[in-house]
């Protein structure tokens, strides 16, 4: 039992360390991609793709908090940027996009509503289903990855 607890804390420290490491890595990655773009004209993610990846990371963190029985209280991302961020050329703000975007933003906000009567896991999963709703028509590639965010 003692070993289990030790291990649990060890994993927690490891996780915190990894998150920290990851933030630093992201900067490095950003730097090295810019360099490579100059040298090899490599794929550069759009502003929207970067925002989406930040949303993914944020929701991954929400999931971990909720599974651990914690109540998330912060939404550090500026989701209004969904309305302005530049997208990959082949994608655009289609009528389907427009019908999903505000519903999605509202659903992300319900997760940090600490006085809501609706079960936290239900609010969280509803929001992830809104990611999926838009992705079904607008960008199908990341769907399997997004499904992993759902809390079973
Ligand atoms: C309103 C529609 C919409 C919603 C809501 C939405 N997405 Fe996206 N997502 C897109 C589109 C469109 C793209 C492609 C971006 C581009 O063209 O630059 C994308 C791209 C992505 C990518 C790929 C980024 C890359 O590196 O290319 C991921 C991952 C992603 N979304 C995750 C999510 C997650 C997680 C959520 C919910 C928290 C979400 N999306 C909500 C429309 C949406």
Backbone and ligand atoms as CSV (ligand in chain L), in Angstrom:
chain,resi,resn,atom,element,x,y,z
A,1,UNK,N,N,0.841,-1.205,0.000
A,1,UNK,CA,C,0.000,0.000,0.000
A,1,UNK,C,C,0.877,1.258,0.000
A,2,UNK,N,N,1.890,1.211,0.881
A,2,UNK,CA,C,2.790,2.370,0.986
A,2,UNK,C,C,3.448,2.609,-0.371
A,3,UNK,N,N,3.793,1.557,-1.009
A,3,UNK,CA,C,4.449,1.654,-2.314
A,3,UNK,C,C,3.508,2.305,-3.319
A,4,UNK,N,N,2.238,1.893,-3.249
A,4,UNK,CA,C,1.236,2.430,-4.162
A,4,UNK,C,C,1.129,3.947,-4.005
A,5,UNK,N,N,1.087,4.395,-2.742
A,5,UNK,CA,C,0.971,5.844,-2.526
A,5,UNK,C,C,2.195,6.570,-3.020
A,6,UNK,N,N,3.347,6.012,-2.696
A,6,UNK,CA,C,4.588,6.609,-3.168
A,6,UNK,C,C,4.551,6.764,-4.676
A,7,UNK,N,N,4.121,5.702,-5.289
A,7,UNK,CA,C,4.077,5.645,-6.736
A,7,UNK,C,C,3.124,6.687,-7.290
A,8,UNK,N,N,1.993,6.848,-6.585
A,8,UNK,CA,C,0.970,7.796,-7.023
A,8,UNK,C,C,1.549,9.208,-7.022
A,9,UNK,N,N,2.259,9.548,-5.929
A,9,UNK,CA,C,2.831,10.899,-5.840
A,9,UNK,C,C,3.926,11.077,-6.864
A,10,UNK,N,N,4.688,10.008,-7.036
A,10,UNK,CA,C,5.761,10.045,-8.010
A,10,UNK,C,C,5.179,10.359,-9.394
A,11,UNK,N,N,4.065,9.685,-9.741
A,11,UNK,CA,C,3.439,9.916,-11.051
A,11,UNK,C,C,2.972,11.353,-11.165
A,12,UNK,N,N,2.441,11.876,-10.041
A,12,UNK,CA,C,1.930,13.251,-10.056
A,12,UNK,C,C,3.064,14.234,-10.332
A,13,UNK,N,N,4.199,14.035,-9.615
A,13,UNK,CA,C,5.349,14.921,-9.825
A,13,UNK,C,C,5.840,14.804,-11.264
A,14,UNK,N,N,5.838,13.575,-11.728
A,14,UNK,CA,C,6.298,13.304,-13.082
A,14,UNK,C,C,5.411,14.037,-14.082
A,15,UNK,N,N,4.108,13.985,-13.817
A,15,UNK,CA,C,3.138,14.637,-14.705
A,15,UNK,C,C,3.380,16.143,-14.727
A,16,UNK,N,N,3.525,16.725,-13.515
A,16,UNK,CA,C,3.744,18.169,-13.419
A,16,UNK,C,C,5.032,18.532,-14.154
A,17,UNK,N,N,6.046,17.715,-13.931
A,17,UNK,CA,C,7.334,17.930,-14.582
A,17,UNK,C,C,7.177,17.871,-16.098
A,18,UNK,N,N,6.407,16.879,-16.561
A,18,UNK,CA,C,6.218,16.704,-18.002
A,18,UNK,C,C,5.466,17.886,-18.609
A,19,UNK,N,N,4.443,18.346,-17.887
A,19,UNK,CA,C,3.671,19.494,-18.382
A,19,UNK,C,C,4.605,20.691,-18.534
A,20,UNK,N,N,5.451,20.878,-17.497
A,20,UNK,CA,C,6.398,21.980,-17.493
A,20,UNK,C,C,7.353,21.839,-18.680
A,21,UNK,N,N,7.856,20.639,-18.820
A,21,UNK,CA,C,8.799,20.322,-19.883
A,21,UNK,C,C,8.156,20.577,-21.249
A,22,UNK,N,N,6.909,20.164,-21.338
A,22,UNK,CA,C,6.174,20.289,-22.575
A,22,UNK,C,C,6.048,21.742,-23.008
A,23,UNK,N,N,5.765,22.626,-22.037
A,23,UNK,CA,C,5.637,24.055,-22.343
A,23,UNK,C,C,6.941,24.557,-22.926
A,24,UNK,N,N,8.045,24.119,-22.303
A,24,UNK,CA,C,9.338,24.585,-22.804
A,24,UNK,C,C,9.592,24.017,-24.191
A,25,UNK,N,N,9.234,22.750,-24.331
A,25,UNK,CA,C,9.437,22.107,-25.621
A,25,UNK,C,C,8.683,22.813,-26.724
A,26,UNK,N,N,7.466,23.246,-26.386
A,26,UNK,CA,C,6.649,23.912,-27.400
A,26,UNK,C,C,7.363,25.127,-27.971
A,27,UNK,N,N,8.027,25.866,-27.074
A,27,UNK,CA,C,8.765,27.036,-27.544
A,27,UNK,C,C,9.872,26.619,-28.492
A,28,UNK,N,N,10.584,25.556,-28.047
A,28,UNK,CA,C,11.676,25.057,-28.884
A,28,UNK,C,C,11.164,24.602,-30.232
A,29,UNK,N,N,10.038,23.870,-30.191
A,29,UNK,CA,C,9.456,23.366,-31.426
A,29,UNK,C,C,9.100,24.543,-32.330
A,30,UNK,N,N,8.464,25.563,-31.733
A,30,UNK,CA,C,8.065,26.733,-32.505
A,30,UNK,C,C,9.287,27.358,-33.169
A,31,UNK,N,N,10.368,27.468,-32.381
A,31,UNK,CA,C,11.587,28.058,-32.929
A,31,UNK,C,C,12.135,27.226,-34.075
A,32,UNK,N,N,12.217,25.909,-33.817
A,32,UNK,CA,C,12.855,25.068,-34.827
A,32,UNK,C,C,11.997,24.977,-36.089
A,33,UNK,N,N,10.645,25.036,-35.931
A,33,UNK,CA,C,9.825,24.995,-37.155
A,33,UNK,C,C,10.060,26.249,-37.984
A,34,UNK,N,N,10.160,27.404,-37.307
A,34,UNK,CA,C,10.380,28.629,-38.077
A,34,UNK,C,C,11.694,28.529,-38.851
A,35,UNK,N,N,12.702,27.999,-38.164
A,35,UNK,CA,C,13.997,27.852,-38.837
A,35,UNK,C,C,13.869,26.926,-40.043
A,36,UNK,N,N,13.173,25.797,-39.800
A,36,UNK,CA,C,13.054,24.814,-40.872
A,36,UNK,C,C,12.240,25.347,-42.043
A,37,UNK,N,N,11.235,26.199,-41.737
A,37,UNK,CA,C,10.426,26.758,-42.805
A,37,UNK,C,C,11.310,27.526,-43.781
A,38,UNK,N,N,12.243,28.264,-43.201
A,38,UNK,CA,C,13.151,29.030,-44.039
A,38,UNK,C,C,14.005,28.089,-44.891
A,39,UNK,N,N,14.491,27.022,-44.233
A,39,UNK,CA,C,15.408,26.133,-44.951
A,39,UNK,C,C,14.707,25.186,-45.932
A,40,UNK,N,N,13.582,24.591,-45.459
A,40,UNK,CA,C,12.994,23.528,-46.282
A,40,UNK,C,C,11.568,23.833,-46.737
A,41,UNK,N,N,11.028,24.987,-46.364
A,41,UNK,CA,C,9.649,25.326,-46.688
A,41,UNK,C,C,8.691,24.241,-46.181
A,42,UNK,N,N,8.836,23.904,-44.891
A,42,UNK,CA,C,8.008,22.848,-44.307
A,42,UNK,C,C,6.626,23.359,-43.929
A,43,UNK,N,N,5.725,22.420,-43.683
A,43,UNK,CA,C,4.358,22.714,-43.251
A,43,UNK,C,C,4.375,23.590,-42.011
A,44,UNK,N,N,3.666,24.683,-42.056
A,44,UNK,CA,C,3.553,25.532,-40.881
A,44,UNK,C,C,2.086,25.570,-40.453
A,45,UNK,N,N,1.824,25.203,-39.171
A,45,UNK,CA,C,0.423,25.173,-38.739
A,45,UNK,C,C,-0.197,26.575,-38.777
A,46,UNK,N,N,-1.483,26.625,-39.131
A,46,UNK,CA,C,-2.183,27.906,-39.154
A,46,UNK,C,C,-2.417,28.376,-37.736
A,47,UNK,N,N,-2.778,29.642,-37.608
A,47,UNK,CA,C,-3.113,30.226,-36.304
A,47,UNK,C,C,-4.255,29.411,-35.666
A,48,UNK,N,N,-5.217,29.004,-36.521
A,48,UNK,CA,C,-6.357,28.211,-36.027
A,48,UNK,C,C,-5.892,26.842,-35.540
A,49,UNK,N,N,-4.959,26.205,-36.279
A,49,UNK,CA,C,-4.456,24.897,-35.860
A,49,UNK,C,C,-3.766,25.011,-34.503
A,50,UNK,N,N,-3.007,26.088,-34.306
A,50,UNK,CA,C,-2.348,26.300,-33.014
A,50,UNK,C,C,-3.376,26.485,-31.902
A,51,UNK,N,N,-4.415,27.245,-32.187
A,51,UNK,CA,C,-5.474,27.461,-31.196
A,51,UNK,C,C,-6.166,26.133,-30.859
A,52,UNK,N,N,-6.436,25.338,-31.898
A,52,UNK,CA,C,-7.089,24.036,-31.703
A,52,UNK,C,C,-6.221,23.135,-30.831
A,53,UNK,N,N,-4.915,23.139,-31.086
A,53,UNK,CA,C,-4.019,22.299,-30.287
A,53,UNK,C,C,-3.976,22.776,-28.837
A,54,UNK,N,N,-4.053,24.090,-28.642
A,54,UNK,CA,C,-4.104,24.623,-27.272
A,54,UNK,C,C,-5.414,24.209,-26.604
A,55,UNK,N,N,-6.503,24.206,-27.374
A,55,UNK,CA,C,-7.804,23.764,-26.842
A,55,UNK,C,C,-7.739,22.290,-26.464
A,56,UNK,N,N,-7.049,21.535,-27.291
A,56,UNK,CA,C,-6.910,20.105,-27.014
A,56,UNK,C,C,-6.177,19.906,-25.685
A,57,UNK,N,N,-5.041,20.585,-25.539
A,57,UNK,CA,C,-4.230,20.455,-24.317
A,57,UNK,C,C,-5.028,20.909,-23.092
A,58,UNK,N,N,-5.774,22.000,-23.236
A,58,UNK,CA,C,-6.576,22.507,-22.122
A,58,UNK,C,C,-7.640,21.487,-21.704
A,59,UNK,N,N,-8.294,20.877,-22.675
A,59,UNK,CA,C,-9.350,19.918,-22.351
A,59,UNK,C,C,-8.785,18.612,-21.791
A,60,UNK,N,N,-7.570,18.285,-22.197
A,60,UNK,CA,C,-6.888,17.121,-21.645
A,60,UNK,C,C,-6.651,17.344,-20.143
A,61,UNK,N,N,-6.273,18.563,-19.834
A,61,UNK,CA,C,-6.021,18.952,-18.454
A,61,UNK,C,C,-7.336,18.957,-17.659
A,62,UNK,N,N,-8.411,19.469,-18.288
A,62,UNK,CA,C,-9.728,19.455,-17.639
A,62,UNK,C,C,-10.134,18.023,-17.309
A,63,UNK,N,N,-9.945,17.129,-18.281
A,63,UNK,CA,C,-10.327,15.734,-18.078
A,63,UNK,C,C,-9.595,15.164,-16.864
A,64,UNK,N,N,-8.278,15.384,-16.799
A,64,UNK,CA,C,-7.476,14.863,-15.682
A,64,UNK,C,C,-8.003,15.418,-14.356
A,65,UNK,N,N,-8.332,16.707,-14.334
A,65,UNK,CA,C,-8.841,17.330,-13.107
A,65,UNK,C,C,-10.170,16.715,-12.692
A,66,UNK,N,N,-11.070,16.566,-13.667
A,66,UNK,CA,C,-12.410,16.054,-13.369
A,66,UNK,C,C,-12.321,14.600,-12.890
A,67,UNK,N,N,-11.514,13.798,-13.581
A,67,UNK,CA,C,-11.343,12.397,-13.182
A,67,UNK,C,C,-10.779,12.317,-11.760
A,68,UNK,N,N,-9.932,13.273,-11.404
A,68,UNK,CA,C,-9.338,13.293,-10.057
A,68,UNK,C,C,-10.285,13.901,-9.021
A,69,UNK,N,N,-11.510,14.231,-9.439
A,69,UNK,CA,C,-12.499,14.756,-8.494
A,69,UNK,C,C,-12.357,16.239,-8.203
A,70,UNK,N,N,-11.575,16.936,-9.019
A,70,UNK,CA,C,-11.389,18.375,-8.793
A,70,UNK,C,C,-12.404,19.179,-9.582
A,71,UNK,N,N,-12.581,20.426,-9.181
A,71,UNK,CA,C,-13.520,21.317,-9.871
A,71,UNK,C,C,-12.742,22.399,-10.603
A,72,UNK,N,N,-12.681,22.315,-11.929
A,72,UNK,CA,C,-11.940,23.341,-12.680
A,72,UNK,C,C,-12.631,24.707,-12.560
A,73,UNK,N,N,-11.830,25.746,-12.423
A,73,UNK,CA,C,-12.408,27.089,-12.271
A,73,UNK,C,C,-11.864,28.075,-13.291
A,74,UNK,N,N,-10.920,27.621,-14.128
A,74,UNK,CA,C,-10.299,28.593,-15.034
A,74,UNK,C,C,-10.342,28.188,-16.497
A,75,UNK,N,N,-10.608,29.184,-17.320
A,75,UNK,CA,C,-10.590,29.006,-18.769
A,75,UNK,C,C,-9.581,30.017,-19.313
A,76,UNK,N,N,-8.299,29.627,-19.351
A,76,UNK,CA,C,-7.266,30.603,-19.712
A,76,UNK,C,C,-7.226,30.942,-21.198
A,77,UNK,N,N,-7.913,30.179,-22.042
A,77,UNK,CA,C,-7.847,30.435,-23.487
A,77,UNK,C,C,-8.839,31.510,-23.889
A,78,UNK,N,N,-8.444,32.331,-24.857
A,78,UNK,CA,C,-9.362,33.342,-25.375
A,78,UNK,C,C,-10.121,32.727,-26.556
A,79,UNK,N,N,-11.269,32.129,-26.252
A,79,UNK,CA,C,-12.005,31.408,-27.299
A,79,UNK,C,C,-12.629,32.344,-28.336
A,80,UNK,N,N,-12.702,33.636,-28.023
A,80,UNK,CA,C,-13.207,34.597,-29.010
A,80,UNK,C,C,-12.296,34.599,-30.242
A,81,UNK,N,N,-11.056,34.156,-30.052
A,81,UNK,CA,C,-10.110,34.090,-31.185
A,81,UNK,C,C,-10.581,33.115,-32.266
A,82,UNK,N,N,-11.501,32.215,-31.898
A,82,UNK,CA,C,-12.067,31.304,-32.905
A,82,UNK,C,C,-12.714,32.104,-34.037
A,83,UNK,N,N,-13.182,33.301,-33.710
A,83,UNK,CA,C,-13.854,34.137,-34.721
A,83,UNK,C,C,-12.872,34.844,-35.649
A,84,UNK,N,N,-11.611,34.967,-35.203
A,84,UNK,CA,C,-10.682,35.786,-35.990
A,84,UNK,C,C,-9.451,35.033,-36.494
A,85,UNK,N,N,-9.086,33.928,-35.829
A,85,UNK,CA,C,-7.831,33.243,-36.172
A,85,UNK,C,C,-7.822,32.839,-37.645
A,86,UNK,N,N,-6.680,33.007,-38.254
A,86,UNK,CA,C,-6.549,32.679,-39.683
A,86,UNK,C,C,-6.479,31.153,-39.823
A,87,UNK,N,N,-7.164,30.643,-40.837
A,87,UNK,CA,C,-7.273,29.195,-41.018
A,87,UNK,C,C,-6.471,28.741,-42.225
A,88,UNK,N,N,-6.233,27.430,-42.277
A,88,UNK,CA,C,-5.595,26.844,-43.448
A,88,UNK,C,C,-6.442,27.199,-44.675
A,89,UNK,N,N,-5.780,27.466,-45.784
A,89,UNK,CA,C,-6.482,27.935,-46.980
A,89,UNK,C,C,-7.690,27.084,-47.384
A,90,UNK,N,N,-7.520,25.758,-47.308
A,90,UNK,CA,C,-8.625,24.903,-47.768
A,90,UNK,C,C,-9.844,24.987,-46.844
A,91,UNK,N,N,-9.644,25.403,-45.593
A,91,UNK,CA,C,-10.772,25.540,-44.671
A,91,UNK,C,C,-11.220,26.994,-44.599
A,92,UNK,N,N,-12.473,27.182,-44.210
A,92,UNK,CA,C,-12.967,28.537,-44.044
A,92,UNK,C,C,-14.127,28.514,-43.079
A,93,UNK,N,N,-14.685,29.698,-42.801
A,93,UNK,CA,C,-15.820,29.745,-41.885
A,93,UNK,C,C,-17.108,29.494,-42.670
A,94,UNK,N,N,-17.427,28.221,-42.802
A,94,UNK,CA,C,-18.608,27.777,-43.545
A,94,UNK,C,C,-19.862,27.987,-42.688
A,95,UNK,N,N,-21.061,27.855,-43.271
A,95,UNK,CA,C,-22.285,27.939,-42.454
A,95,UNK,C,C,-22.270,26.902,-41.324
A,96,UNK,N,N,-21.736,25.695,-41.587
A,96,UNK,CA,C,-21.669,24.665,-40.539
A,96,UNK,C,C,-20.774,25.152,-39.399
A,97,UNK,N,N,-19.625,25.703,-39.750
A,97,UNK,CA,C,-18.719,26.262,-38.739
A,97,UNK,C,C,-19.469,27.279,-37.886
A,98,UNK,N,N,-20.127,28.220,-38.555
A,98,UNK,CA,C,-20.828,29.291,-37.831
A,98,UNK,C,C,-21.913,28.758,-36.913
A,99,UNK,N,N,-22.542,27.649,-37.326
A,99,UNK,CA,C,-23.617,27.124,-36.489
A,99,UNK,C,C,-23.051,26.417,-35.248
A,100,UNK,N,N,-21.792,25.998,-35.291
A,100,UNK,CA,C,-21.215,25.269,-34.159
A,100,UNK,C,C,-20.411,26.136,-33.205
A,101,UNK,N,N,-19.783,27.179,-33.733
A,101,UNK,CA,C,-18.743,27.846,-32.952
A,101,UNK,C,C,-19.258,28.464,-31.638
A,102,UNK,N,N,-20.381,29.176,-31.684
A,102,UNK,CA,C,-20.864,29.826,-30.454
A,102,UNK,C,C,-21.409,28.824,-29.448
A,103,UNK,N,N,-22.038,27.775,-29.962
A,103,UNK,CA,C,-22.543,26.707,-29.094
A,103,UNK,C,C,-21.358,26.072,-28.355
A,104,UNK,N,N,-20.279,25.860,-29.114
A,104,UNK,CA,C,-19.083,25.270,-28.511
A,104,UNK,C,C,-18.512,26.184,-27.428
A,105,UNK,N,N,-18.351,27.468,-27.738
A,105,UNK,CA,C,-17.768,28.413,-26.759
A,105,UNK,C,C,-18.623,28.434,-25.489
A,106,UNK,N,N,-19.941,28.490,-25.665
A,106,UNK,CA,C,-20.834,28.510,-24.501
A,106,UNK,C,C,-20.668,27.231,-23.684
A,107,UNK,N,N,-20.511,26.098,-24.375
A,107,UNK,CA,C,-20.407,24.827,-23.641
A,107,UNK,C,C,-19.084,24.735,-22.880
A,108,UNK,N,N,-18.004,25.339,-23.423
A,108,UNK,CA,C,-16.741,25.340,-22.675
A,108,UNK,C,C,-16.890,26.181,-21.406
A,109,UNK,N,N,-17.677,27.259,-21.524
A,109,UNK,CA,C,-17.852,28.125,-20.352
A,109,UNK,C,C,-18.668,27.452,-19.247
A,110,UNK,N,N,-19.572,26.541,-19.620
A,110,UNK,CA,C,-20.376,25.881,-18.581
A,110,UNK,C,C,-19.509,24.992,-17.681
A,111,UNK,N,N,-18.346,24.539,-18.196
A,111,UNK,CA,C,-17.504,23.628,-17.408
A,111,UNK,C,C,-16.949,24.316,-16.155
A,112,UNK,N,N,-16.637,25.602,-16.277
A,112,UNK,CA,C,-16.070,26.313,-15.124
A,112,UNK,C,C,-17.144,27.056,-14.321
A,113,UNK,N,N,-18.410,26.801,-14.640
A,113,UNK,CA,C,-19.513,27.405,-13.889
A,113,UNK,C,C,-19.698,26.610,-12.587
A,114,UNK,N,N,-19.108,27.118,-11.506
A,114,UNK,CA,C,-19.079,26.346,-10.256
A,114,UNK,C,C,-20.435,26.282,-9.553
A,115,UNK,N,N,-21.414,27.074,-10.007
A,115,UNK,CA,C,-22.719,26.995,-9.340
A,115,UNK,C,C,-23.756,26.243,-10.184
A,116,UNK,N,N,-23.293,25.608,-11.263
A,116,UNK,CA,C,-24.227,24.861,-12.113
A,116,UNK,C,C,-24.806,23.645,-11.387
A,117,UNK,N,N,-26.054,23.313,-11.700
A,117,UNK,CA,C,-26.692,22.127,-11.109
A,117,UNK,C,C,-26.416,20.876,-11.932
A,118,UNK,N,N,-25.901,21.077,-13.141
A,118,UNK,CA,C,-25.663,19.927,-14.019
A,118,UNK,C,C,-24.331,19.269,-13.645
A,119,UNK,N,N,-24.325,17.951,-13.625
A,119,UNK,CA,C,-23.131,17.178,-13.307
A,119,UNK,C,C,-21.929,17.631,-14.149
A,120,UNK,N,N,-20.788,17.810,-13.500
A,120,UNK,CA,C,-19.587,18.329,-14.151
A,120,UNK,C,C,-19.152,17.468,-15.335
A,121,UNK,N,N,-19.135,16.150,-15.135
A,121,UNK,CA,C,-18.719,15.242,-16.202
A,121,UNK,C,C,-19.649,15.374,-17.414
A,122,UNK,N,N,-20.930,15.550,-17.136
A,122,UNK,CA,C,-21.919,15.705,-18.216
A,122,UNK,C,C,-21.655,16.988,-19.015
A,123,UNK,N,N,-21.363,18.077,-18.287
A,123,UNK,CA,C,-21.078,19.359,-18.964
A,123,UNK,C,C,-19.811,19.239,-19.794
A,124,UNK,N,N,-18.806,18.564,-19.226
A,124,UNK,CA,C,-17.536,18.396,-19.930
A,124,UNK,C,C,-17.728,17.564,-21.203
A,125,UNK,N,N,-18.390,16.418,-21.065
A,125,UNK,CA,C,-18.590,15.556,-22.240
A,125,UNK,C,C,-19.444,16.249,-23.301
A,126,UNK,N,N,-20.412,17.052,-22.868
A,126,UNK,CA,C,-21.252,17.784,-23.828
A,126,UNK,C,C,-20.379,18.726,-24.652
A,127,UNK,N,N,-19.409,19.344,-23.992
A,127,UNK,CA,C,-18.529,20.274,-24.686
A,127,UNK,C,C,-17.634,19.538,-25.687
A,128,UNK,N,N,-17.110,18.383,-25.269
A,128,UNK,CA,C,-16.276,17.594,-26.196
A,128,UNK,C,C,-17.131,17.119,-27.383
A,129,UNK,N,N,-18.384,16.796,-27.120
A,129,UNK,CA,C,-19.268,16.412,-28.236
A,129,UNK,C,C,-19.499,17.581,-29.193
A,130,UNK,N,N,-19.383,18.800,-28.686
A,130,UNK,CA,C,-19.463,19.960,-29.581
A,130,UNK,C,C,-18.211,20.102,-30.435
A,131,UNK,N,N,-17.056,19.738,-29.874
A,131,UNK,CA,C,-15.838,19.691,-30.713
A,131,UNK,C,C,-16.139,18.723,-31.858
A,132,UNK,N,N,-16.627,17.542,-31.483
A,132,UNK,CA,C,-16.851,16.478,-32.476
A,132,UNK,C,C,-17.911,16.891,-33.492
A,133,UNK,N,N,-18.939,17.577,-33.046
A,133,UNK,CA,C,-20.016,18.015,-33.928
A,133,UNK,C,C,-19.471,18.845,-35.076
A,134,UNK,N,N,-18.616,19.804,-34.741
A,134,UNK,CA,C,-18.044,20.661,-35.780
A,134,UNK,C,C,-17.070,19.860,-36.632
A,135,UNK,N,N,-16.273,19.016,-35.981
A,135,UNK,CA,C,-15.260,18.258,-36.723
A,135,UNK,C,C,-15.861,17.292,-37.731
A,136,UNK,N,N,-17.066,16.795,-37.469
A,136,UNK,CA,C,-17.679,15.830,-38.385
A,136,UNK,C,C,-17.842,16.398,-39.788
A,137,UNK,N,N,-18.042,17.721,-39.902
A,137,UNK,CA,C,-18.155,18.291,-41.242
A,137,UNK,C,C,-16.935,19.131,-41.616
A,138,UNK,N,N,-16.264,19.755,-40.624
A,138,UNK,CA,C,-15.255,20.762,-40.956
A,138,UNK,C,C,-13.820,20.249,-41.020
A,139,UNK,N,N,-13.523,19.159,-40.307
A,139,UNK,CA,C,-12.125,18.719,-40.237
A,139,UNK,C,C,-12.127,17.350,-39.575
A,140,UNK,N,N,-12.227,16.288,-40.381
A,140,UNK,CA,C,-12.481,14.954,-39.818
A,140,UNK,C,C,-11.219,14.281,-39.256
A,141,UNK,N,N,-10.036,14.695,-39.695
A,141,UNK,CA,C,-8.782,14.045,-39.283
A,141,UNK,C,C,-8.629,13.823,-37.781
A,142,UNK,N,N,-8.789,14.893,-36.969
A,142,UNK,CA,C,-8.503,14.724,-35.529
A,142,UNK,C,C,-9.611,14.029,-34.720
A,143,UNK,N,N,-10.687,13.553,-35.364
A,143,UNK,CA,C,-11.806,12.976,-34.606
A,143,UNK,C,C,-11.384,11.853,-33.636
A,144,UNK,N,N,-10.591,10.845,-34.090
A,144,UNK,CA,C,-10.202,9.784,-33.139
A,144,UNK,C,C,-9.463,10.342,-31.916
A,145,UNK,N,N,-8.626,11.344,-32.162
A,145,UNK,CA,C,-7.866,11.970,-31.075
A,145,UNK,C,C,-8.822,12.702,-30.116
A,146,UNK,N,N,-9.793,13.423,-30.672
A,146,UNK,CA,C,-10.734,14.179,-29.832
A,146,UNK,C,C,-11.610,13.222,-29.011
A,147,UNK,N,N,-11.976,12.092,-29.607
A,147,UNK,CA,C,-12.813,11.121,-28.880
A,147,UNK,C,C,-12.139,10.656,-27.591
A,148,UNK,N,N,-10.816,10.636,-27.597
A,148,UNK,CA,C,-10.082,10.204,-26.394
A,148,UNK,C,C,-10.275,11.175,-25.239
A,149,UNK,N,N,-10.747,12.379,-25.541
A,149,UNK,CA,C,-10.977,13.365,-24.468
A,149,UNK,C,C,-12.246,13.060,-23.674
A,150,UNK,N,N,-13.160,12.292,-24.271
A,150,UNK,CA,C,-14.415,11.999,-23.572
A,150,UNK,C,C,-14.128,11.217,-22.286
A,151,UNK,N,N,-14.869,11.526,-21.233
A,151,UNK,CA,C,-14.751,10.768,-19.979
A,151,UNK,C,C,-15.779,9.643,-20.036
A,152,UNK,N,N,-15.306,8.412,-19.946
A,152,UNK,CA,C,-16.210,7.251,-20.069
A,152,UNK,C,C,-17.072,7.094,-18.827
L,1,LIG,C1,C,-16.577,25.379,-34.931
L,1,LIG,C2,C,-15.850,24.236,-35.443
L,1,LIG,C3,C,-14.816,23.561,-34.571
L,1,LIG,C4,C,-14.885,23.315,-33.223
L,1,LIG,C5,C,-15.987,23.644,-32.244
L,1,LIG,C6,C,-13.644,22.654,-32.869
L,1,LIG,N1,N,-12.849,22.499,-33.972
L,1,LIG,FE1,FE,-10.978,21.694,-34.021
L,1,LIG,N2,N,-10.770,22.261,-35.979
L,1,LIG,C7,C,-11.754,22.839,-36.754
L,1,LIG,C8,C,-11.183,23.178,-38.045
L,1,LIG,C9,C,-11.918,23.827,-39.202
L,1,LIG,C10,C,-9.829,22.776,-38.010
L,1,LIG,C11,C,-8.744,22.993,-39.096
L,1,LIG,C12,C,-7.980,24.273,-38.761
L,1,LIG,C13,C,-7.393,24.976,-39.969
L,1,LIG,O1,O,-7.918,24.815,-41.054
L,1,LIG,O2,O,-6.446,25.740,-39.820
L,1,LIG,C14,C,-9.607,22.174,-36.703
L,1,LIG,C15,C,-8.417,21.581,-36.297
L,1,LIG,C16,C,-8.250,20.871,-35.123
L,1,LIG,C17,C,-7.076,20.094,-34.771
L,1,LIG,C18,C,-5.864,19.868,-35.682
L,1,LIG,C19,C,-4.869,20.988,-35.496
L,1,LIG,C20,C,-3.646,20.773,-36.359
L,1,LIG,O3,O,-2.544,20.647,-35.784
L,1,LIG,O4,O,-3.790,20.735,-37.588
L,1,LIG,C21,C,-7.307,19.557,-33.530
L,1,LIG,C22,C,-6.379,18.652,-32.732
L,1,LIG,C23,C,-8.600,20.037,-33.079
L,1,LIG,N3,N,-9.131,20.823,-34.078
L,1,LIG,C24,C,-9.148,19.740,-31.865
L,1,LIG,C25,C,-10.344,20.311,-31.392
L,1,LIG,C26,C,-10.825,20.166,-30.028
L,1,LIG,C27,C,-10.172,19.336,-28.941
L,1,LIG,C28,C,-11.995,20.880,-29.962
L,1,LIG,C29,C,-12.874,21.090,-28.767
L,1,LIG,C30,C,-12.230,21.416,-27.511
L,1,LIG,C31,C,-12.245,21.456,-31.277
L,1,LIG,N4,N,-11.210,21.104,-32.111
L,1,LIG,C32,C,-13.336,22.221,-31.593
L,1,LIG,C33,C,-13.058,23.083,-36.366
L,1,LIG,C34,C,-13.531,23.035,-35.044
